[in-house]
């Protein structure tokens, strides 16, 4: 019997538990609750939220730009071949 599938399943489950743990921890920590935030604390949480939104927006735009450039390149090649005759 091979050990590799068991190791893969174990790694996937460990990654799932680790991700859930890190993702759900801020819900239970009072420092991260925005309704309890005042003054400078509120500004720091707002800055962290804006930064994370920028990261996700940038990653999405880079992903879409790469696919769009591939499509444009193939269309330019078709155009050049069509009008070269």
Buried (B, 14 or more C-beta within 10 A) or exposed (E): EEEEEEEEEEEEEEEEEEEEEEEEEEEEEEEEEEEEBEEEEEEEBEEEEEEEEEEEEEEEEEEEEEEEEEEEEEEEEEEEEEEEE
